[in-house]
């Protein structure tokens, strides 16, 4: 992916960099993706062991995690248009 000169870092009046992502959004995305790996493993183990409750709980938590990641990405995109001091 190339820059094409379309994006330049800007600074607010206090000198802080204006970034489209907040640390909270980044944490939600990274921790959520890490958690999805373990939830997938618990789902597979639950199905293999025929522990349907464990598999069901893992699936529900995985869906909630995907929704949380999606909302964090959406927040990043909407903040990226206006910029936000980071």
N, C-alpha and C positions, 0 to 999 in steps of 0.2 A: 504494500500500500504506500503510495507516494503522497507527499504533502501538496504538491502542485501550487504552493504559495498561497493557498486559500485561507489558511488558519494561522493566526499570529497570536501569541500570548499577550494579553492585555493586563494592565495593573490598575487597581482601584486608586482612589485618592490617597490612601494610606500606604500604598506601595505593595500590597498583597497581590499575588497572582490571581487573576480571574480564571476559574476553571469550571468546566461544565459538570463535573462530578463532585459530590461531597464525600468526605470520608465515610459517612454512614452508608451511603449507597454502595461504595466499593466494598465495605465490610459485608453488607447483605449479600452481594453477588458472590464474593469469594467464599465466605463461610457456608452459604447456601449450596454452592456447587460442591464443596467438600462434603457437606452433610448428605447430598444426594447419592454419593458413592456408597456410604454406609447404609443408607436406607434401601438402596438397590440390593445390597448384599443381604440385609435382613429379610427383604421380601423373598429373595431366592431361597434362603435358608428356611424361611417359614413354609414355603411351598414344598420344598423337598422333605421337610420334617412333618408335613401336614399339620403344622401349627397355624391354623387359619386366622386366629386372633392376632398373632404376631405379624403375619403377612398383611392383614387388613390394616393394622395400626401403622405399619411401615408405609403402606400405599397412601393412606390418608395424610401422614406427615410429609411424604414426598410431594403430594399435590399441593399442600400448603406451602412447601418450600419453593416449588416452581412458581406459584402465584406471587410469593414474596420477591423472588428474583425478577419476575416480569415487572412488578410495580417499581422496583429499584431502577431497572433499566429505563422504564418509562419516565421516572423522575429525572434521570440523567438527561434524557433527550429534551425534555421540556425546559430544564434549567440551562441546557447548552445554547438555546436560542438567545437568552438574555444575558447569560454569564452570571457568575456568582463568586463573590470573594471567597477564597479557600484558605 
